[in-house]
Every structure is written in C-alpha cells, then in structure tokens.
Amino acid sequence: MTLSQVGPPEVRPAGQQAPAGRRNGTRTIAVASVALVLAVLALSALSLSVGAGEVGPGDVLDYLLGRNGARDNSRLSLVVGDLRIPRTLTALAVGAALGTAGCLLQAVTRNPLAETGLLGVNAGASLGVVVAIAFLGVQSGFGHLLWAFGGAVVASALVLFMAGRRGGGSPMRLVLAGSALGATFGGITSVVIVNSAETYDRFRFWVLGSLAGVEGFTKLGSLVPVLAMGFVVALLVARPLSALALGDDLARGLGHRPGAIRVVVALAVTLLTAASVALIGPVSFLGLLAGFLARAVTGPRLTAQIALAGLIGAGVLTGSDILARVVSRPFEAPVSVIIALFGAPVLIGVVRSKRLGAMGMTDPATAEGGTPGRRRLPRLPRPARERADSLVLRRGALSLLVPRRAALAALLLTALLVGAVVLSAYAGQSEMSLSRTFGAVFGSGDRFDVLLVQKFRLGRIVAGLAAGAALGLAGCLTQTLARNRLATPELLGVNDGATAAVLLSATLSGTFGAWWAGPVGALAAVLVVTTVSGGLGQRGYRVLVVGLAMSALASAVTQVVLSRRSLNSASSLYVWTSGSLNGRGYSVAGPVLIGLAVLVPLALVVARRLDVLRFDDSTAASLGVAPARVRLLCLLLAVGLAGLAVGICGPVGFVALASPVIAGRLAGPLRVPVLGSMLVGAVLIVLADTVGRVVFSGVEVPVGIVTTVLGGPFLLWVLLGRSGAARV
C-alpha cells in the first residue's frame, strides 16, 4: 500500500449508505460470528455428555439444572462437576487463548505462517514448566504459570529479534528459525524427562498437550485473571497493530510507536501462551488454524479477526478434545495429536496459496543484495583453477586428478574420526585407563574389559559410524538436489516418516527393528512432500514448510502408537524415538554398512553430475546432464540412506544439516563434498554419543537429544548469520 492510498476516512453525506461491499463484509462477519457461537455451544454440550463414567446427556442436564436430586449424587458430582465441566471450560479458555495468540503473532510479523507452536513459544513455555516440576517440585497452577511465563518470554523475545533482523522476517525463514528454536527447547526438555520412567509417565501426556489431567476449578481459577488480562491487551492493541501492517514508517506517521506495539503484542502472546501451557501443556497448529480461518472470513479487519480467531480456537480445541476421548478407547489420545492431523493439511494449503507466492514466500532465497526473483548462480570452475588446486597422479597411461584442499580436508576429518573413536572407546561410566582400553580392543587384558569394549562399546561405535555416514551423505544429496542448504531429511519429514513406519511395523509384527521399515516410511514421506510441494528443487522454501507439516503428521502417528503402549514399552521406545545408540551393535549396523558399500561408489560416480545440478535445470541440460534422471537417482539414494540410519538409532536431528555445511567449508565451494559429508556425519554422531554417555554421572542422554540441543543454534546461525540469504 502506498502513501497515496492512505488517507482520512471518507466522509459521506447524511443518509448515504455504506458501500455494498462493506455492508456485505459486515453481514458475512455477523453471520459467521453467530454460526461460530452456536457451534461452540453445541460442542460444549457434547463435551459435557461424552466421557468416562457412563453419565449420559440426561444425567448431565439434571445436574446442571439441579433436578431430581442430581447434585446430591456423589457419582454425578464427581463426573460432571469435578471432571467434565472444568475440562470443557478449560478447553474453551485455552482454545480461545491460543487462537488469539496465533492471530496476534501473524499480524505483528506480517506472516500467515506464524503460530506459537511453529515459532517455538510453546516449547519455551513448556520447558519452563517441566524444569519447575522436575527440579523444584512446583505443583500449583500459579507456580506453573510463573515458569511458563519465563520460558515464553525468552522464546517470544527471540522470535521478535529474528523477525526484526534483516532477512529474518521472511515468513518461511522465520518459521524455520522458530522450528530450530522449538527443537532446542524440546531437546532440553527431553534431557529432563528421558532418563526417568516415572517422570516420563507423569509428563508423556502433558508434554504432548492433553486435557486428561484437568480436575476441579483450582488451576483454572488461578489462571483466569491472567487469561483475561491477555484477552484485554489483545483487543486494546488491535487498532495500533492494524496501523503497523502498513509498515513502520507509515505507522509512525499515524502517531504510533512500532517498537512499543511489538512489546505489547509480545506481552499479550506471552500471557496467553504461558497460561495455556501451564493448564494443558503445549499445543501446536491451533493458532495457525484459527488465524487462517478468521482471516478468510474477516479480511483485513483485525479486531474482528482477533474475536473470530478466539471463537474458532475454542471450538477446535473443544472438538479435538472430544475426539481425543473416543478415537482410541480405552486409551485417550493427546489433543495436540488430533489438532496436528487437521493443522498440517491447513499449513500445506496456506503455503501453496497464490497469496504466499505473491509475497515472495515460495521463491528460493536470493543472494544478499541481489535482484529479487533472480538467483545468483555459482560460477563454473575453470579448468586452470581446478588444475592449480589439484595434484596429478600418473602411472603409465592412467592418471588421477586429486584436489589438494579436498584431500587435506579428508585427511583432517579421518584423523578427527580416529580420535573420536578412541575417545568413545575410552570414555564411559567405568574407570578404565587408556592402556587398558587399547589392550581390550585387541583382546588382551581383563575379561570384563574385553567384553565391555569389544562387545558393547565397539559395536555401538560401529553402529554410530554407519548411521552418521549415512545421514551425512543423505544430507549432502538432498541439499544439492534442492539447491537449498536446509533441505535435509529431518526438515523434509523423512526422519519422522521413517520413525513412524518403524513403530508401526513393530506394533503390527510384534518385533522391533525390521531394516526395511525405515526406508519404506522415508520413501512414503518424501513422495508426499515432493508431490504436494510441486517437486524438489522447484519451489524454494515451499518444500521445507511442507516437510514441517509432514513431520507433524508423522510425529502424531508416532505419539498415538506410544500412547497405546504400556509404560515400560513406551519408555524404551520414547528413548529410541529421541535418537539413541543404546543397545545398538554390529547386527543393526549391517544393513547400513551394506547399503553404504553399494551406494557410496554410486554417489561418487554421479558426483560430477551433482556439481552441475547446483545450477538450474536448463544450464545442467546444456552441459549434457539429464536433471530429472540424476535427481530421481540421488533422491532414492538419500531416502534409502536416511531410512536405514533411522532404523539404527532413531531420528537423530541436524547431523544431515550440519555435515555438508562443515564439509563444504573445509573442502571448498567447487565440489560437492560427498566423502567429507560422510566423515563429518560419522564424527558428529560418535562425539555426540560420547558426550551423552559422560556428561551426567550415572545418566545417559540419547545422541539425538545432544545433536538437537546443539544443532538448533547451528540452524539459527545458518538462517540469520551474515549473508544468510545467499547461503541458504
């Protein structure tokens, strides 16, 4: 909108009616509001009538109206008065709060994909609550609120900081940065709960978002003032926030302070999110759903958007809670899983919309300072430069061109890998000297030492080396195919798809660890992502956001499987789904090692063509490469490798992202770092597993949690560092 389009409101003569379009818009909003109110009331009545206790609608109505002595019936008082009414009111309040918070975030960031779950605010608040309960024994709702508020404040401040940075406010980049932030907070949360079956049993529904633990009005009553304050602040900030949508300069010209507006919005979002997390745990996608649907009805009218988003959020959460009670009887599914099943398709629909394309959200990132819409292509390596940087080895009629920098990088990484293996074999909870460790490696010394090192530690190391090399190579292939440094298996939904497939195969067959399940799930996930996004490498960030949606759907399937298992089984599987090498050895590494023996030479053969694939398809075709054929071959290689790696150690995050980036920095920009990525991946997995075994005495932190905690900041650096737009 230009300055000429902004002016004082039009003054109409007395008696002149408003334009027909405005009248129709107001009528639409009024009709939608009435329909939503009726829908929320109907869902509330259904929520009061459904649940355990064999109490039907007639008994509930008698209790509410005080008829037939219903309120003197202890069973009705317990089921209706202490369970269903508080649960229904909590669902309405939390749904309205998250819907309003999502609408505010979308408005302040001018990003239709912004939402408290996607931007990591929920994860920050839940981390605060989990830390308070686990370490400080906080039990009250108000105590939960204080710690949730602190975590949400930190997350909200980081989100607004990212939105304010140059390039950081790009909608797709902001969502991915929020995903990294949430992953880091989630990893720290997992560190707290993963090593205690009792703690996991206590938190496994709450951490996923559930209303199952709502009993009585004590907790809700203590947090109602906080929710009310958040709603009031949201309504008061609606008008200045509408001005902020015109841009900071125009907002200042209209008498508003953009910085103060953002602070007030952050306060409202933090109050609403912190209270919601303190009540039922983190719930994602609800703000996205509510904001998207409200905007579709109201258009740019922000006050109406906020009101309708609250109503939609209340209705969606209440309806999802009803489904959660009946969809997996006699168990109860987490309500966040139900919402994810609806929210992920909506996220896909939003990212595929023409409006996003018009806002530049589906184009690949441009080089910093470059012309929008045009990509700065890498320069073709000159033969002279390549020869100067290479060493020629000759033997008779045969000659081999060895790149000096890449060879030195490979030697350095090999030395680091040897050091990491030695450190992993030596480090552990048992006190064993380095000389005893080396002796045990070669079968000499104490029998216990030999058994510990050869059977357990070396087997675990081999499994970690195989998984790390496979993930590093898979990340290198996918990044090159998509011409995007963020297009890795974990961000494309491949890891979560493989995880869900492994758990489903274990549930159906009764045995865990089928080597084929991971690749099948990975292939299914990548087929969905590439089909929905329009093709890998063709739509920039669209494929990444569709991958996030795919991850959410696969994670929902995983959590449903875990919720239906016994405590002992769910606890052990939860550790594996966090990414763990515990108990893994030579046998599970076998399929991956066979796969590497076949796929690595094939990847080396196509490495030259991978160099050309970093250009657009027309350039690659003019150089004699068939882009579609090479892309399909490499995609199948990457999917197979990632699926096999997940079968070994579960979904280890960020290794496939970091390995090609680090290897590329070491080997130089002229080549695709195939071998370097494998070596870096193996080093990262082995070192992370070693850190997880020794960082806490007597407690093991799964390797996936270590890489997630450390990899989140790495992803933020990739996204928001200097010239990040050019690098991504």
C-alpha positions in Angstrom: 0.0 0.0 0.0 1.4 3.4 -1.0 1.1 6.7 0.9 -1.5 7.9 -1.6 -3.7 5.1 -0.7 -3.7 6.1 3.0 -5.8 9.0 4.0 -8.6 10.2 6.3 -11.8 8.2 6.3 -14.2 9.0 3.6 -17.0 11.4 4.8 -20.4 10.6 3.4 -23.4 13.0 3.4 -26.1 12.2 6.0 -28.4 9.4 4.9 -25.9 8.0 2.4 -25.4 4.2 2.9 -22.1 2.5 3.2 -20.8 0.8 0.0 -22.3 -2.5 -0.8 -19.0 -4.4 -0.4 -18.6 -3.2 3.1 -22.2 -4.0 4.0 -21.7 -7.5 2.6 -18.5 -7.9 4.6 -20.1 -6.8 7.8 -23.0 -9.1 7.2 -20.7 -12.0 6.5 -18.8 -11.4 9.7 -22.1 -11.2 11.7 -23.4 -14.4 10.2 -20.1 -16.2 10.8 -19.9 -15.0 14.4 -23.4 -16.3 15.1 -22.7 -19.6 13.5 -19.4 -19.9 15.5 -21.1 -19.1 18.8 -23.8 -21.8 18.1 -21.1 -24.3 17.1 -19.1 -23.6 20.2 -22.2 -24.1 22.4 -23.1 -27.3 20.7 -19.5 -28.7 21.1 -19.6 -27.6 24.7 -22.8 -29.6 25.3 -21.3 -32.6 23.5 -18.2 -32.3 25.6 -20.2 -32.4 28.8 -22.1 -35.5 27.6 -19.1 -37.6 26.4 -16.5 -39.3 28.5 -15.9 -41.9 31.2 -18.3 -42.6 34.0 -21.3 -43.8 32.0 -23.1 -40.5 32.5 -25.4 -39.6 29.6 -26.8 -36.2 28.4 -30.0 -36.6 30.6 -27.9 -37.0 33.8 -25.8 -34.0 32.8 -28.8 -31.9 32.2 -30.3 -32.9 35.5 -27.1 -32.0 37.3 -26.9 -28.6 35.5 -30.5 -27.7 36.3 -30.4 -29.2 39.8 -33.3 -31.6 39.1 -34.2 -35.0 40.7 -31.5 -34.6 43.4 -28.7 -34.9 40.9 -26.4 -32.6 42.7 -26.6 -34.8 45.8 -25.4 -37.8 43.8 -21.7 -38.3 44.5 -21.0 -40.0 41.3 -22.6 -37.2 39.2 -20.8 -34.6 41.3 -17.5 -36.3 40.6 -18.0 -37.0 36.8 -19.9 -33.8 35.9 -18.9 -31.2 38.5 -15.3 -32.1 39.1 -14.3 -33.6 35.7 -16.4 -32.7 32.7 -17.4 -29.1 33.5 -13.8 -27.9 34.4 -12.4 -29.8 31.4 -14.9 -28.2 29.0 -14.3 -24.7 30.4 -10.5 -25.2 30.2 -10.8 -26.3 26.6 -12.8 -23.2 25.7 -10.4 -20.8 27.6 -7.2 -22.4 26.3 -8.5 -22.7 22.7 -9.6 -19.0 22.7 -6.2 -18.0 24.1 -4.1 -19.9 21.6 -6.3 -18.8 18.7 -5.9 -15.2 19.8 -2.2 -15.5 20.3 -1.7 -17.0 16.8 -3.7 -14.2 15.2 -1.6 -11.6 17.1 1.7 -13.2 16.0 0.5 -13.4 12.4 -0.4 -9.8 12.4 2.8 -8.4 14.2 5.2 -10.5 12.0 3.0 -10.0 8.8 3.4 -13.7 8.4 0.4 -16.0 7.8 2.5 -19.0 8.9 3.3 -17.5 12.4 2.0 -19.5 15.3 3.1 -20.1 18.9 3.9 -23.8 18.2 5.7 -23.2 14.9 7.8 -20.3 16.3 8.9 -22.1 19.5 6.9 -20.1 22.0 5.0 -23.2 23.2 8.3 -25.1 23.6 9.9 -22.3 25.6 6.9 -22.2 28.0 6.7 -26.0 28.4 10.4 -26.1 29.1 9.9 -23.7 32.0 7.1 -25.8 33.4 9.0 -29.1 33.1 12.0 -27.7 34.8 9.9 -26.2 37.6 8.1 -29.5 38.2 11.1 -31.8 37.9 13.7 -29.9 39.9 11.7 -27.6 42.2 8.6 -29.7 42.8 6.3 -26.9 41.7 2.7 -28.2 41.8 0.4 -25.2 41.8 -1.1 -23.7 38.7 0.2 -20.3 39.6 3.7 -21.7 40.1 3.5 -23.4 36.7 2.4 -20.0 35.2 5.4 -18.2 36.5 7.8 -20.6 35.0 5.8 -21.0 31.8 5.8 -17.2 31.6 9.6 -17.0 31.9 10.1 -19.6 29.1 7.6 -17.9 26.9 9.2 -14.5 27.4 12.6 -15.9 26.3 11.1 -17.5 23.3 8.9 -14.5 22.3 11.9 -12.2 22.6 14.0 -14.4 20.3 11.1 -14.6 17.8 10.8 -10.8 17.7 14.5 -10.5 17.5 14.6 -12.8 14.5 11.7 -11.0 12.9 13.5 -7.7 13.2 16.8 -8.8 11.7 17.5 -8.1 8.0 16.1 -11.1 6.2 15.0 -12.8 9.4 11.4 -11.6 8.9 11.0 -13.6 5.7 7.9 -15.8 6.5 9.5 -19.1 5.5 12.8 -18.3 7.2 11.1 -17.2 10.4 9.1 -20.4 10.5 12.3 -22.5 10.1 14.1 -20.4 12.7 11.1 -21.0 15.1 11.4 -24.7 14.3 15.1 -24.6 15.3 14.2 -22.7 18.5 11.5 -25.1 19.4 13.8 -28.1 18.6 16.4 -26.7 21.0 13.9 -26.1 23.8 12.3 -29.5 23.1 15.7 -31.2 23.3 16.5 -29.6 26.7 13.0 -30.8 27.9 13.8 -34.3 26.7 17.0 -34.2 28.7 14.9 -33.6 31.8 12.4 -36.4 31.3 14.0 -39.1 29.1 16.0 -40.9 31.8 13.2 -41.5 34.3 10.3 -43.8 33.6 8.4 -42.2 36.5 9.0 -38.7 35.2 8.1 -39.8 31.6 4.9 -41.4 32.8 4.0 -38.2 34.5 4.7 -35.9 31.6 4.1 -38.1 28.5 0.5 -36.8 28.0 1.1 -33.3 29.4 4.1 -32.6 27.3 2.1 -33.6 24.2 -0.8 -31.4 25.2 -3.7 -33.1 26.9 -6.8 -32.1 29.0 -6.8 -35.5 30.7 -5.4 -34.2 33.9 -7.8 -31.3 34.4 -9.7 -31.9 37.6 -11.7 -29.3 39.5 -11.5 -25.5 39.2 -8.4 -24.8 41.3 -5.9 -24.5 38.5 -8.3 -22.8 36.0 -9.5 -20.4 38.7 -5.9 -19.2 39.5 -5.1 -18.6 35.8 -8.4 -16.9 34.7 -7.1 -13.4 35.7 -4.0 -14.0 33.5 -6.1 -15.1 30.5 -8.5 -12.2 31.0 -5.5 -9.8 31.0 -4.2 -11.3 27.8 -7.5 -11.0 26.1 -7.9 -7.4 27.1 -4.4 -6.4 26.0 -5.1 -8.2 22.6 -8.2 -6.2 22.0 -6.6 -2.9 23.0 -3.6 -3.4 20.7 -5.8 -4.3 17.7 -6.0 -0.7 16.3 -2.3 0.2 16.5 -1.4 -3.2 15.2 -3.6 -2.5 12.2 -1.5 0.6 11.6 1.7 -1.5 11.9 0.5 -3.6 9.0 1.1 -0.6 6.7 4.8 -0.6 7.6 6.8 1.0 10.4 7.2 4.4 8.6 3.5 4.8 7.9 2.7 3.7 11.5 4.9 6.4 12.9 3.3 8.9 10.6 -0.1 7.9 12.1 1.2 8.6 15.6 2.1 5.0 16.7 5.3 3.6 18.0 6.2 0.3 16.3 8.6 -0.8 19.0 6.1 -0.3 21.7 3.4 -2.1 19.7 5.6 -5.2 19.3 6.4 -5.2 23.0 2.7 -5.0 24.0 1.9 -7.8 21.5 4.7 -9.9 22.9 3.2 -9.4 26.4 -0.3 -10.5 25.2 1.1 -13.5 23.4 3.2 -14.5 26.4 0.4 -14.2 28.9 -2.0 -16.2 26.7 0.6 -18.9 25.8 2.1 -19.2 29.3 -1.3 -19.7 30.9 -2.4 -22.2 28.2 0.8 -24.3 28.6 0.5 -24.2 32.4 -3.0 -25.6 32.1 -2.8 -28.3 29.4 0.8 -28.4 28.0 2.0 -27.3 24.6 -0.5 -27.5 21.6 0.7 -26.6 18.1 -1.1 -25.6 14.9 -4.2 -24.3 16.8 -3.2 -20.6 16.3 -2.4 -21.3 12.7 -5.8 -22.8 12.1 -7.7 -20.1 14.0 -5.8 -17.2 12.4 -6.1 -18.6 8.8 -9.9 -19.3 9.1 -10.6 -16.0 10.8 -8.7 -14.1 8.2 -10.6 -15.9 5.4 -13.8 -14.6 6.9 -13.0 -11.1 8.0 -10.3 -10.0 5.6 -8.1 -7.2 6.9 -10.3 -6.2 9.8 -8.0 -7.1 12.7 -10.4 -6.6 15.6 -12.9 -8.9 14.0 -10.0 -11.3 13.2 -9.0 -11.5 16.8 -12.6 -12.1 18.1 -13.3 -14.8 15.5 -9.9 -16.4 16.0 -10.7 -16.8 19.7 -14.1 -18.4 18.9 -12.5 -20.7 16.3 -9.7 -21.7 18.7 -12.3 -22.5 21.4 -14.4 -24.6 19.1 -11.5 -26.5 17.5 -9.8 -27.4 20.8 -13.2 -28.5 22.4 -14.0 -30.6 19.3 -10.5 -32.1 19.3 -10.7 -33.0 23.0 -14.0 -34.8 22.3 -12.3 -36.8 19.5 -9.3 -37.5 21.8 -11.6 -39.2 24.3 -13.3 -41.5 21.8 -10.8 -42.2 18.9 -8.5 -44.6 20.8 -10.7 -46.1 23.6 -9.9 -47.3 26.2 -6.9 -45.0 25.9 -7.0 -41.3 25.4 -5.1 -39.7 22.6 -3.2 -36.4 23.2 -5.4 -33.5 22.0 -2.3 -32.0 20.2 -2.1 -35.1 18.0 -5.7 -34.6 16.9 -5.1 -30.9 16.1 -1.9 -31.8 14.2 -3.9 -34.1 11.9 -6.1 -31.1 11.0 -3.4 -28.4 11.2 -0.8 -30.0 9.0 -3.0 -30.1 5.9 -4.0 -26.5 6.6 -0.3 -25.5 6.7 0.2 -27.2 3.4 -2.8 -25.3 1.9 -1.5 -22.0 3.2 2.0 -22.5 1.8 0.6 -23.5 -1.6 -1.7 -20.5 -1.8 -1.2 -17.8 -4.5 -1.0 -15.1 -1.8 2.2 -16.6 -0.5 3.6 -16.7 -3.9 2.8 -13.0 -4.4 4.6 -12.2 -1.1 7.7 -14.0 -2.3 7.5 -16.8 0.2 7.9 -19.7 -2.2 10.9 -18.4 -4.2 14.4 -19.6 -3.4 16.5 -17.2 -1.3 18.4 -14.7 -3.3 21.9 -13.6 -2.8 22.3 -10.7 -0.4 22.0 -7.5 -2.3 20.8 -9.3 -5.4 17.8 -8.6 -7.5 14.6 -10.1 -6.1 13.4 -13.0 -8.1 16.8 -13.7 -9.7 19.2 -16.3 -8.3 22.9 -15.7 -8.3 24.3 -18.9 -9.8 27.7 -20.3 -8.7 30.5 -19.9 -11.2 31.6 -22.8 -13.2 35.1 -24.0 -12.0 37.7 -23.0 -14.5 40.0 -25.8 -15.7 43.1 -23.8 -15.0 41.9 -23.1 -11.4 41.0 -26.7 -10.9 44.3 -28.0 -12.1 46.2 -25.4 -10.0 44.3 -26.7 -6.9 44.8 -30.4 -7.8 47.6 -32.9 -7.7 48.0 -35.2 -10.7 49.0 -38.8 -10.0 50.2 -40.8 -13.0 51.0 -44.4 -13.5 51.6 -45.4 -17.1 48.6 -44.5 -19.2 46.4 -43.9 -16.2 46.2 -40.5 -14.3 44.2 -39.3 -11.4 43.4 -35.7 -10.5 43.3 -35.3 -6.7 42.0 -31.9 -5.4 44.6 -30.7 -2.8 42.2 -28.9 -0.5 39.6 -31.7 -0.5 42.3 -34.3 0.1 43.7 -32.3 3.0 40.2 -31.9 4.4 39.6 -35.7 4.1 42.9 -36.4 5.9 42.0 -34.0 8.7 38.5 -35.5 9.1 39.9 -39.0 9.1 42.3 -38.0 11.9 39.4 -36.5 13.8 37.3 -39.6 13.3 40.1 -41.8 14.6 40.4 -39.6 17.7 36.6 -39.6 18.2 36.6 -43.4 18.0 39.4 -43.7 20.5 37.7 -41.2 22.9 34.4 -43.1 22.6 36.0 -46.4 23.4 37.8 -45.0 26.4 35.1 -42.8 27.8 32.3 -44.2 29.9 31.0 -44.7 33.4 33.6 -47.4 34.2 37.0 -46.2 35.2 39.4 -47.7 32.6 42.8 -46.4 31.7 43.7 -45.7 28.1 46.3 -48.5 28.0 43.6 -51.0 29.3 41.3 -49.7 26.7 43.8 -50.3 23.9 44.5 -53.8 25.2 40.8 -54.6 25.4 40.4 -53.5 21.8 42.9 -56.2 20.7 41.5 -58.8 23.0 44.1 -58.7 25.8 43.7 -57.9 29.5 40.9 -58.4 31.9 38.0 -60.5 30.6 35.4 -57.9 31.7 37.4 -55.1 30.0 37.4 -57.1 26.7 33.7 -57.8 26.9 32.8 -54.2 27.7 35.0 -52.7 24.9 34.6 -55.2 22.1 31.0 -56.3 22.5 29.4 -53.1 23.8 31.4 -50.0 23.1 32.9 -51.0 19.7 29.6 -52.4 18.5 27.9 -49.2 19.5 30.7 -47.1 17.8 30.3 -49.1 14.6 26.6 -48.5 14.6 27.2 -44.8 15.2 29.7 -44.6 12.4 27.4 -46.3 9.9 24.4 -44.1 10.9 26.4 -40.9 10.9 28.0 -41.6 7.5 24.6 -42.4 6.0 23.0 -39.3 7.4 25.9 -37.1 6.2 25.7 -38.5 2.7 21.9 -38.2 2.6 22.0 -34.6 3.7 24.7 -33.8 1.0 22.5 -35.3 -1.7 19.2 -33.6 -0.7 20.9 -30.2 -0.2 22.4 -30.4 -3.7 19.2 -31.6 -5.3 17.1 -28.8 -3.8 19.8 -26.2 -4.1 19.0 -25.3 -0.6 21.2 -25.9 2.5 18.1 -26.5 4.6 16.6 -29.3 2.5 17.8 -32.2 4.7 16.0 -35.4 5.8 14.9 -34.1 9.2 13.4 -30.9 7.7 11.7 -32.8 4.8 9.8 -35.1 7.1 11.9 -38.1 6.0 13.3 -39.0 9.5 9.9 -38.7 11.2 8.2 -40.7 8.4 10.8 -43.5 8.9 10.3 -43.4 12.6 6.6 -43.8 12.3 7.0 -46.7 9.9 9.4 -48.5 12.2 7.0 -48.1 15.2 4.0 -49.2 13.1 5.9 -52.3 11.9 6.8 -53.2 15.5 3.2 -52.8 16.5 1.8 -54.9 13.7 4.5 -57.6 13.7 5.4 -57.7 17.4 9.2 -57.4 16.7 11.2 -54.2 16.7 14.0 -53.3 14.2 12.9 -54.5 10.8 15.6 -53.0 8.5 13.1 -52.4 5.6 10.6 -50.3 7.7 12.7 -47.2 7.8 13.4 -46.9 4.1 9.7 -47.6 3.3 8.5 -44.9 5.7 11.1 -42.4 4.4 10.1 -43.1 0.8 6.4 -42.5 1.6 7.2 -39.2 3.4 9.4 -37.9 0.6 6.8 -38.8 -2.1 4.2 -36.9 -0.2 6.4 -33.9 0.3 7.7 -33.7 -3.3 4.2 -34.2 -4.7 2.4 -31.7 -2.6 5.2 -29.0 -2.9 5.5 -29.3 -6.7 8.8 -31.0 -6.9 12.1 -31.0 -5.0 14.2 -28.0 -6.0 11.5 -26.2 -7.8 9.7 -24.2 -5.2 12.3 -22.8 -2.8 11.1 -22.8 0.8 7.7 -24.3 0.0 9.2 -27.8 0.1 10.6 -27.1 3.6 7.3 -26.0 5.1 5.5 -28.9 3.5 8.2 -31.0 5.1 7.5 -29.5 8.5 3.8 -30.4 8.0 4.8 -33.9 7.1 6.9 -34.2 10.2 4.0 -33.1 12.3 1.7 -35.7 10.8 4.3 -38.5 11.2 5.0 -37.3 14.8 1.3 -37.5 15.5 1.2 -41.1 14.3 4.3 -41.9 16.5 2.7 -40.3 19.6 -0.5 -42.3 19.1 1.5 -45.5 18.9 3.3 -44.6 22.1 0.1 -43.6 23.9 -1.3 -47.1 23.3 1.7 -48.9 24.8 2.4 -50.0 28.3 4.6 -47.7 30.4 7.7 -49.9 30.1 7.4 -50.4 26.4 6.6 -46.7 25.8 9.5 -45.5 27.9 12.0 -47.6 26.0 10.5 -46.7 22.6 10.5 -43.0 23.6 14.2 -43.1 24.2 14.7 -44.6 20.7 12.4 -42.0 19.1 14.6 -39.4 20.7 17.6 -40.8 18.8 19.7 -43.3 20.8 22.5 -45.8 20.2 21.9 -47.6 23.5 22.0 -51.4 22.9 22.8 -51.0 19.2 25.7 -53.0 17.8 27.1 -54.8 14.8 23.9 -56.6 13.8 21.8 -53.5 13.4 24.7 -51.7 11.6 25.0 -54.5 9.0 22.2 -53.3 6.6 23.5 -49.7 6.6 27.1 -50.9 6.0 25.9 -53.0 3.1 23.9 -50.0 1.8 26.9 -47.7 2.1 29.1 -50.2 0.2 26.7 -50.1 -2.7 25.5 -46.5 -2.6 28.7 -44.6 -1.9 30.5 -45.7 -5.1 27.3 -44.9 -7.0 27.2 -41.4 -5.3 30.9 -40.9 -6.3 30.1 -41.8 -9.9 27.3 -39.2 -10.1 29.3 -36.6 -8.1 30.4 -34.8 -11.2 26.7 -34.5 -12.3 25.8 -33.3 -8.8 28.2 -30.4 -9.3 26.2 -29.4 -12.4 22.9 -29.8 -10.5 23.7 -26.8 -8.4 22.7 -24.8 -11.4 19.2 -24.5 -12.9 17.9 -27.3 -15.0 18.4 -25.6 -18.3 22.0 -25.0 -17.6 22.5 -28.6 -16.5 20.8 -29.9 -19.6 23.0 -27.7 -21.8 26.1 -29.3 -20.2 24.9 -32.8 -21.1 23.2 -33.8 -17.8 19.7 -35.2 -17.6 18.5 -33.3 -14.4 15.3 -35.4 -13.9 17.1 -38.7 -14.1 20.0 -37.7 -11.8 17.6 -36.0 -9.3 15.5 -39.2 -9.1 18.5 -41.4 -8.6 20.1 -39.3 -6.0 16.7 -38.8 -4.2 16.3 -42.6 -4.0 19.8 -42.9 -2.6 19.2 -40.2 0.0 15.9 -41.7 1.1 17.3 -45.2 1.4 20.3 -44.0 3.5 18.2 -41.8 5.8 15.7 -44.6 6.3 18.4 -47.2 7.2 20.1 -44.7 9.6 16.8 -44.1 11.4 16.5 -47.9 11.8 19.8 -47.9 13.7 19.4 -45.0 16.1 16.1 -43.3 15.5 15.6 -39.8 14.3 18.9 -38.0 15.0 18.4 -34.4 14.2 20.7 -31.8 12.5 23.5 -34.2 11.6 22.4 -34.3 7.9 22.1 -30.5 8.0 25.5 -29.7 9.6 27.7 -32.4 7.9 27.5 -31.0 4.3 27.9 -27.4 5.5 31.0 -28.2 7.6 32.5 -30.4 4.9 31.8 -27.8 2.2 33.6 -25.2 4.2 36.6 -27.5 4.6 36.8 -28.8 1.0 35.9 -25.5 -0.8 32.9 -24.5 -2.8 33.9 -26.0 -6.2 32.9 -29.6 -5.4 30.0 -31.5 -3.8 31.6 -32.8 -0.5 30.4 -36.5 -0.8 33.1 -38.2 1.2 33.6 -35.2 3.5 29.9 -35.2 4.5 30.1 -38.9 5.4 33.2 -38.3 7.5 31.7 -35.3 9.3 28.5 -37.2 10.0 30.3 -40.1 11.5 32.4 -37.8 13.7 29.4 -35.9 14.9 27.4 -39.0 15.8 30.3 -40.6 17.7 31.2 -37.4 19.6 27.6 -36.7 20.4 27.1 -40.2 21.7 30.2 -39.9 23.8 29.1 -36.6 25.3 25.7 -38.1 26.1 27.3 -41.0 28.0 29.6 -38.9 30.1 28.0 -35.5 30.6 25.9 -36.6 33.6 27.2 -39.2 36.0 25.0 -42.3 36.0 22.6 -41.0 33.4 22.8 -41.3 29.6 21.5 -38.6 27.3 20.4 -40.0 23.9 22.6 -38.9 21.0 19.6 -37.4 19.2 18.9 -35.1 22.1 22.5 -34.0 22.2 22.5 -33.2 18.5 19.2 -31.4 18.7 20.3 -29.2 21.6 23.5 -28.2 19.8 22.0 -28.3 16.2 19.2 -25.8 16.9 21.7 -22.9 17.4 23.6 -24.1 14.3 20.4 -23.8 12.2 19.8 -20.4 13.6 23.3 -19.4 12.6 22.7 -20.7 9.1 19.4 -18.8 8.8 20.3 -15.5 10.4 24.0 -15.1 10.0 25.6 -12.6 7.7 24.8 -13.2 4.1 22.5 -15.9 5.2 20.1 -15.3 2.3 22.9 -16.2 -0.1 24.0 -19.3 1.8 20.5 -20.8 2.3 
